Amino acid sequence: MQTPHQQAQPTDARRLIPPQVTPSALAFTATAALAPILWGTTYLVTTELLPPDRPMTAGALRAVPAGLLLLLIAPGIPAKGWRLKTATLGVLNIGLFFPMLFVAAYRLPGGIAAVVGSVQPLVIIAISAAVGWGRTRPVQIGCAGVAVAGVALTAAAGTVRLDGIGLAAAVVGTVSMATGITLTKRWGVAPNTNPLNSTAWQLLVGGIVIGPLIPIVDDGPWAIDGKAVVGYTWLAVVGGAVAYSLWFRGARHLPSTNIALLGVLSPLTAAVLGWIVLGQDMTGLQCTGFGIALIGSIAGQLVATGRRDRSGNGR
């Protein structure tokens, strides 16, 4: 017969897993991780397949077709009380982020844009702390710092060319997406609403915001050839509809800092594709940085992120 003390001991091995690392959390993390991996193809597709000097065109053609595709799958309009929220998220996550992403991709070396983007987890931590939406444990901040350092090493190159406009675009895009992730987690989805519908409207709102910027910003030739069709289709269907559906699904179920830490997989994927597809060399220092960034991102998924809100979701 077991003593009361023995009976109180956990008999299920799953209790050894930290509360936030449940099987469902692991599933959400694994699927959400596919999004930044797919986004890691953006730099390659932009530079190798798309017409030059048309960043707003690229942003609009990535957002609108993806939104229409998802709207066919999950039709409907946002519920009253959620329309302004949906529009706000559409501007932050798509309407502002996409143009800044493509301006940075056109004007900066991929490595520099990657380093700026990898700071996103730290921006989310700062936003959450500033508005009192939860505290992040120092160990999680440390994981974010490790990930940033790893991306910086992976992006290291012998010659660094800084373009002021490109650098500013990368910073604005990073802050915009970080704010969008924070609000996505905070607001969630309207009751009885298909999450794909919310994603669709965010993409459509973002595309509408980008549209008027095309004649103002783009000055490259409008040349649609076979390569451009493949590039725009990939960005809209795979990098848009599929990736954002997985990303926002994860953002609604995972702590904000955890989801942002997955973002470092995007520059790492870009570095690997540059090595495999474009024949770019990776030094020992860059390979070390690759490993460090992965360690920081994975470790960040295993750490609790401060207090929980009333519904039990980590913040």
C-alpha positions in Angstrom: 0.0 0.0 0.0 1.2 3.5 -0.9 1.7 6.1 1.8 -0.1 9.4 1.5 3.2 11.0 0.5 3.8 8.4 -2.2 0.2 8.8 -3.5 0.8 12.5 -3.9 3.8 12.0 -6.2 3.2 12.6 -9.9 2.6 9.3 -11.7 2.3 10.8 -15.1 5.6 11.6 -16.9 3.9 14.5 -18.6 3.9 16.4 -15.3 7.6 16.7 -15.6 7.0 18.9 -18.7 6.7 22.6 -17.8 3.1 23.7 -17.8 3.5 25.9 -20.9 5.0 23.1 -22.9 2.0 20.9 -23.3 1.4 18.7 -26.3 -1.0 21.3 -27.8 1.5 24.0 -27.2 4.2 22.0 -29.0 1.8 21.5 -31.9 1.0 25.2 -32.2 4.7 26.0 -32.0 5.7 23.4 -34.7 3.0 24.7 -37.1 3.7 28.4 -36.3 7.4 27.8 -37.0 6.6 26.9 -40.6 5.5 30.5 -41.2 8.9 32.2 -40.7 10.6 29.3 -42.5 8.4 30.1 -45.5 9.0 33.8 -45.1 12.7 33.1 -45.2 12.2 32.6 -49.0 11.1 36.2 -49.5 14.6 37.7 -49.9 15.5 35.0 -52.5 12.3 35.4 -54.4 12.4 39.2 -54.3 15.9 39.5 -55.6 15.9 36.6 -58.1 12.3 36.6 -59.5 10.6 39.9 -59.1 10.9 43.1 -61.2 13.4 45.5 -59.6 12.3 48.7 -57.7 8.7 47.7 -57.2 8.4 47.1 -53.4 4.8 48.3 -53.1 3.6 46.2 -56.0 5.2 43.2 -54.4 3.5 43.9 -51.1 0.0 44.4 -52.6 0.3 41.4 -54.9 1.3 39.3 -51.8 -1.6 40.5 -49.6 -4.7 40.9 -51.8 -4.7 37.6 -53.6 -3.9 35.8 -50.4 -6.8 37.6 -48.6 -9.2 36.7 -51.4 -8.2 33.1 -51.3 -8.7 32.8 -47.6 -12.0 34.7 -47.9 -13.3 32.0 -50.3 -12.4 29.4 -47.7 -13.9 31.3 -44.8 -16.4 33.9 -46.1 -18.1 36.6 -44.0 -17.4 40.0 -42.6 -15.9 40.8 -39.1 -18.5 41.0 -36.3 -19.5 44.4 -35.0 -17.0 45.6 -32.3 -14.2 43.7 -34.1 -14.0 45.6 -37.4 -11.8 48.4 -36.1 -9.6 45.8 -34.3 -9.3 43.8 -37.5 -8.5 46.9 -39.5 -5.9 48.0 -37.0 -4.2 44.6 -37.1 -4.4 44.6 -40.9 -2.5 47.9 -41.0 0.1 46.9 -38.5 0.7 43.3 -39.6 0.3 43.8 -43.4 -0.3 47.4 -44.6 2.7 48.9 -42.9 4.9 45.8 -42.4 4.8 44.6 -46.0 6.0 47.9 -47.6 8.8 48.2 -45.0 9.8 44.5 -45.6 10.1 44.9 -49.3 11.8 48.3 -49.1 14.4 46.8 -46.7 14.7 43.7 -49.0 15.4 45.9 -52.0 17.8 48.4 -50.3 19.7 46.4 -47.7 21.8 43.3 -47.7 19.7 40.4 -46.4 21.9 40.0 -43.4 21.4 43.6 -42.1 17.6 43.3 -42.5 17.7 40.0 -40.7 19.5 41.4 -37.7 17.0 44.3 -37.4 14.1 41.9 -37.7 15.5 39.5 -35.1 15.2 42.2 -32.4 11.4 41.8 -32.6 11.1 39.7 -29.5 12.8 42.4 -27.5 10.4 45.0 -28.9 7.4 42.9 -27.9 8.9 42.5 -24.4 9.3 46.3 -24.2 5.7 47.0 -25.4 4.2 44.5 -23.0 6.1 46.0 -20.1 5.3 49.6 -21.1 1.5 49.0 -21.2 1.4 46.6 -18.2 0.3 43.6 -20.2 2.5 41.2 -18.3 6.1 40.7 -17.3 8.7 38.6 -19.0 11.1 36.6 -17.0 14.8 37.6 -17.3 15.7 34.2 -18.6 13.3 34.8 -21.6 14.9 38.1 -22.3 18.2 36.3 -22.2 17.0 33.8 -24.8 15.9 36.7 -27.1 19.3 38.3 -26.7 21.0 35.0 -27.5 18.8 34.6 -30.6 19.7 38.2 -31.8 23.4 37.6 -31.3 23.2 34.3 -33.2 21.4 36.0 -36.2 24.0 38.8 -36.1 26.8 36.3 -36.4 24.9 34.4 -39.1 24.5 37.6 -41.1 28.1 38.6 -40.6 29.8 39.6 -43.9 33.1 41.1 -44.9 31.5 44.2 -46.4 28.5 45.9 -44.9 26.7 48.6 -46.9 24.1 50.6 -44.9 21.3 52.4 -46.7 19.6 54.9 -44.5 16.1 54.4 -46.1 16.4 50.7 -46.0 17.6 50.6 -42.4 14.7 52.9 -41.3 12.2 50.7 -43.2 13.6 47.6 -41.4 13.2 49.3 -38.0 9.7 50.5 -38.7 8.6 47.1 -40.1 10.0 45.4 -37.0 8.2 47.7 -34.6 4.9 47.4 -36.6 4.9 43.6 -36.6 5.9 43.4 -33.0 2.9 45.7 -32.1 0.6 43.6 -34.3 1.7 40.4 -32.6 1.1 41.9 -29.2 -2.4 43.1 -30.0 -3.2 39.8 -31.8 -2.4 37.9 -28.6 -4.3 40.5 -26.5 -7.5 40.6 -28.6 -7.7 37.1 -30.0 -10.6 36.4 -32.4 -14.2 37.4 -32.2 -16.5 34.7 -30.8 -17.9 32.3 -33.4 -15.5 33.6 -36.1 -13.3 31.4 -38.2 -9.7 32.6 -37.6 -9.0 32.3 -41.4 -11.7 35.0 -41.9 -9.8 37.3 -39.6 -6.6 36.6 -41.4 -8.2 37.2 -44.8 -9.5 40.6 -43.8 -6.2 41.6 -42.3 -4.5 40.8 -45.7 -7.2 42.6 -47.6 -7.0 45.7 -45.4 -3.3 45.7 -45.7 -3.4 45.4 -49.5 -5.8 48.3 -49.7 -3.5 50.4 -47.6 -0.5 49.5 -49.8 -2.3 50.1 -53.2 -2.2 53.9 -53.3 1.6 53.8 -52.5 2.4 52.0 -55.8 2.5 55.0 -58.1 4.2 57.1 -55.4 7.0 54.7 -54.4 7.6 52.3 -57.2 9.7 53.5 -60.1 10.9 50.3 -61.7 9.7 48.9 -65.0 6.4 47.0 -64.9 7.6 43.8 -66.4 5.6 40.6 -65.8 7.4 37.6 -67.2 7.3 33.9 -66.3 9.7 34.4 -63.3 7.6 37.3 -61.9 4.4 35.2 -62.1 6.1 32.4 -60.2 7.5 34.8 -57.7 4.3 36.7 -57.0 2.3 33.4 -56.9 4.7 32.0 -54.3 4.6 35.1 -52.1 0.8 35.3 -52.3 -0.2 31.7 -51.8 2.6 30.2 -49.8 4.2 33.2 -48.1 0.9 34.9 -47.7 -2.2 32.7 -47.3 -0.5 29.6 -45.9 2.2 31.3 -43.8 0.0 34.0 -42.2 -2.8 31.5 -41.4 -0.3 29.4 -39.4 1.4 32.5 -37.9 -1.8 34.1 -36.6 -3.0 30.7 -35.3 0.1 30.4 -33.3 0.0 34.1 -32.2 -3.5 33.5 -30.6 -2.4 30.4 -28.7 1.2 31.0 -27.7 2.8 33.7 -25.5 3.8 36.8 -27.6 7.5 36.5 -26.8 7.5 32.8 -27.8 5.9 33.4 -31.1 8.2 36.3 -31.9 11.3 34.1 -31.0 10.2 31.8 -33.8 10.8 34.8 -36.2 14.5 34.2 -36.1 13.9 31.1 -38.3 13.2 33.5 -41.2 16.7 35.0 -41.5 18.2 31.6 -40.8 16.2 30.1 -43.6 17.3 33.0 -45.9 21.0 32.3 -45.0 20.6 28.6 -45.8 18.9 29.3 -49.1 21.6 31.8 -50.0 24.2 29.1 -49.3 22.4 26.3 -51.2 20.7 28.2 -54.1 22.9 31.2 -54.7 26.2 29.6 -53.7 27.0 32.1 -51.0 29.7 31.0 -48.7 29.0 30.5 -45.0 32.0 30.9 -42.7 32.7 29.1 -39.5 31.6 32.2 -37.6 28.3 32.2 -39.5 27.7 28.5 -38.8 28.3 29.1 -35.2 25.8 32.0 -35.2 23.3 29.8 -36.9 23.5 27.3 -34.0 23.4 30.0 -31.3 20.3 31.5 -32.9 18.5 28.2 -33.0 19.4 27.5 -29.4 18.0 30.9 -28.3 14.8 30.3 -30.2 14.2 26.8 -29.0 15.2 27.6 -25.4 12.7 30.5 -25.5 9.9 28.1 -26.2 10.6 26.1 -23.1 10.5 29.0 -20.7 7.4 30.4 -19.0 6.7 34.1 -19.7 5.8 35.7 -16.5 2.3 36.1 -15.2 -0.8 34.7 -16.9 -3.9 36.6 -17.7 -7.3 35.7 -16.2 -8.0 33.2 -18.9 -4.8 31.3 -18.1 -3.0 32.3 -21.3 0.6 33.3 -21.0 1.5 36.8 -21.8 
